Amino acid sequence: MKAVVVSMKFHKEQARLNAILKHKNCVIRYSRHAIDDEMPADQITHADVRHVLTKGHVTWFEIKKDEIVHVEGEDVDGRMIRIVVGLRDALITLMIITVMKLKT
């Protein structure tokens, strides 16, 4: 297992992500781009996404149509991946916009 350098610059966003994930009615949705293009291309599974969402760390935050966070961490096979996620607190929903394997 590789050492992961974590910046805790995004405390509030990490807490929001964790709260949504822990909610009993949490829904994880995927964009067509993520599910049809990026996940198959990098052999990233739903289990990988869930693993990184729960064990990874928020590394970026921006506001576009939704509030967007980047979450990075190791997938179930130990590969580093990044997930770009739309946070929808009121709907208890995470929208997976895209995923990508990171170069190591």
C-alpha positions as CSV (number, residue, x, y, z in Angstrom):
1,M,0.0,0.0,0.0
2,K,1.3,3.4,-1.0
3,A,1.5,6.3,1.4
4,V,-1.2,8.9,0.5
5,V,-0.4,12.5,1.2
6,V,-3.6,14.2,2.5
7,S,-4.3,17.9,2.6
8,M,-7.1,18.6,5.1
9,K,-7.7,21.9,3.5
10,F,-11.3,20.8,2.6
11,H,-12.6,19.9,6.1
12,K,-16.1,21.2,5.6
13,E,-16.5,19.5,2.2
14,Q,-15.1,16.2,3.5
15,A,-17.6,16.3,6.4
16,R,-20.5,17.0,4.0
17,L,-19.4,14.1,1.8
18,N,-19.2,11.8,4.8
19,A,-22.6,12.9,6.1
20,I,-24.3,12.2,2.8
21,L,-22.6,8.8,2.5
22,K,-23.7,7.8,6.0
23,H,-27.3,8.8,5.5
24,K,-29.6,5.8,5.2
25,N,-31.3,7.3,2.1
26,C,-28.0,8.2,0.3
27,V,-28.3,7.8,-3.5
28,I,-25.2,7.5,-5.7
29,R,-26.0,8.4,-9.4
30,Y,-23.6,8.3,-12.3
31,S,-23.4,10.5,-15.4
32,R,-23.5,8.7,-18.7
33,H,-19.9,9.9,-19.3
34,A,-18.7,8.2,-16.1
35,I,-20.6,5.0,-16.6
36,D,-20.3,4.5,-20.4
37,D,-16.8,6.0,-21.1
38,E,-14.4,6.5,-18.2
39,M,-15.2,3.6,-15.9
40,P,-14.9,0.9,-18.6
41,A,-11.8,2.6,-20.1
42,D,-9.9,2.5,-16.8
43,Q,-11.6,-0.7,-15.5
44,I,-13.1,1.1,-12.5
45,T,-16.0,-0.7,-10.8
46,H,-18.9,0.5,-8.7
47,A,-17.1,-1.1,-5.7
48,D,-14.0,1.0,-6.6
49,V,-16.1,4.2,-6.6
50,R,-17.7,3.4,-3.2
51,H,-14.4,2.4,-1.7
52,V,-12.7,5.7,-2.7
53,L,-15.7,7.7,-1.6
54,T,-15.6,6.2,1.8
55,K,-11.8,5.9,2.3
56,G,-10.5,8.7,0.1
57,H,-10.0,12.4,0.7
58,V,-11.4,15.5,-0.8
59,T,-8.6,17.3,-2.7
60,W,-10.6,20.0,-4.5
61,F,-13.8,22.0,-4.3
62,E,-15.5,24.3,-6.8
63,I,-19.0,25.6,-7.5
64,K,-20.5,25.2,-10.9
65,K,-24.1,24.0,-11.5
66,D,-23.6,21.9,-8.4
67,E,-21.0,22.0,-5.6
68,I,-18.2,19.8,-7.0
69,V,-15.6,17.9,-5.0
70,H,-12.7,15.8,-6.2
71,V,-12.1,12.7,-4.1
72,E,-8.8,10.8,-4.4
73,G,-7.8,7.5,-2.9
74,E,-6.9,3.9,-3.6
75,D,-9.5,1.6,-5.2
76,V,-10.0,-1.9,-4.0
77,D,-7.0,-3.1,-6.0
78,G,-4.7,-0.3,-4.6
79,R,-4.7,1.9,-7.8
80,M,-5.0,5.6,-7.2
81,I,-8.2,7.1,-8.7
82,R,-9.9,10.4,-8.7
83,I,-13.7,10.8,-8.6
84,V,-15.4,14.1,-9.5
85,V,-18.6,14.3,-7.5
86,G,-21.5,16.7,-7.4
87,L,-22.8,17.2,-3.8
88,R,-26.6,17.5,-3.5
89,D,-27.1,17.7,0.3
90,A,-30.9,18.4,0.1
91,L,-31.4,15.3,-2.0
92,I,-29.0,13.1,-0.1
93,T,-27.4,12.4,-3.5
94,L,-23.9,12.1,-4.9
95,M,-23.6,12.6,-8.6
96,I,-20.5,10.9,-10.1
97,I,-19.6,13.2,-12.9
98,T,-16.4,11.4,-14.0
99,V,-13.7,9.0,-12.7
100,M,-10.2,8.5,-13.7
101,K,-7.1,6.4,-12.9
102,L,-4.3,8.6,-11.7
103,K,-0.8,8.1,-13.1
104,T,1.6,6.8,-10.4
